[in-house]
């Protein structure tokens, strides 16, 4: 009898974890995290190597537009019912290896 009660209590306590999902979920971040400090240091006229040193390698380099670099960052947070995501895209346009334009979406 004691064994049955013990097994029943163990099964119920382990099963309770999956029945009630936790409201606290760790945010999942992917991509290039570009901070405000890094953005403030970014300047028109920098070379490609200076930009790479400051921000790292871009997430996306288009084969058909090699002068456009995309630094993308995605953050997903919340519970499965109320899941939210944010996408930031920083596009840098170069001309002959020199930064000419910065577009921050």
N, C-alpha and C positions, 0 to 999 in steps of 0.2 A: 504494500500500500504506500509506504514512504517513497519507494522508488518511482511509482507512478506519479505521485504528486510532484516529486522533484523533476521528473522529465517533463511534465506538463508545464510547470513554472518556467523551466529553461526554454521550452519551445515558445511560450507566450512572450517571454521577455526578449528573445531574439527576433521574433516576428514583429514586434512592435516597432522596431527601428525602420522597417520597410513600409509599414502601414501609414505612418505619419511622417512625411518628408520634412526635413528641416527647413525652416524659412531662411536660414542663413546659408547662402551659397557664395563660394569664393569667385570673384570676378575672373573671367578668362580673357586674357589680353593676347593679341597676336599682331605681329607686324613690327614696324619701326616706331618706337616711341620717341617722338621729337618734343623736347621740353621747350618752355617759353624762353629759357636761357639760351638754348641752342638756336632758336629762331631769331633772337635778338642779335646773335653773332653772325648770322647769315647775311651776306651783303652782295649786291650786284657787283660784278667784276671779279669775283673769286674764280679760281681755276677749278677744274673737276676734281683734282687731287685734294685741294683744300676743303671742298664740300664733302668729299668722301671721308676725310679725316675728322671733320666736325660732326657729320650725321651718320656715317657708316655707309654701307652699300645700300642702294635703293631697293625697295621691294619689287619694283617692276621697271624694266627697261624694254621699251617696245622695239621690236626688230625693225619695224617700218618707220619709226620715228626715233632714231638713236639719240637725238638731242633732247628728248623729254625723259626726265627721271621722275618716278612716282614713289613717294614715301607714304605708305598706307598703314593705318593703325586701326584695329578693330577691338572693341571692348564689349563683352557680353556679360550681363549680370542679372540677378533676380532669380526667382523661382521659375520652374517650368511653366506655370500658369501666367506669370506676369513678367516673362523674359523680355529684356530690353537690350538693344545693341546700338552702339554708336560707331560711326565710321568717319575717320578723319583722313583727308587726302592732301598731301603737300606735293605740288607739281613744280619742278624746276626745269626751266628751258635754257639750254646752252647754245652758244653760237661760236664755233671754232674753239671749243674747250673753255669758254668764258661764260659765266652765269649772266644771263641777260634778263630773265623774268622769273618772278616768284608768284605762284598762285596757291593760296591756302584756302581750301574748302572745308 
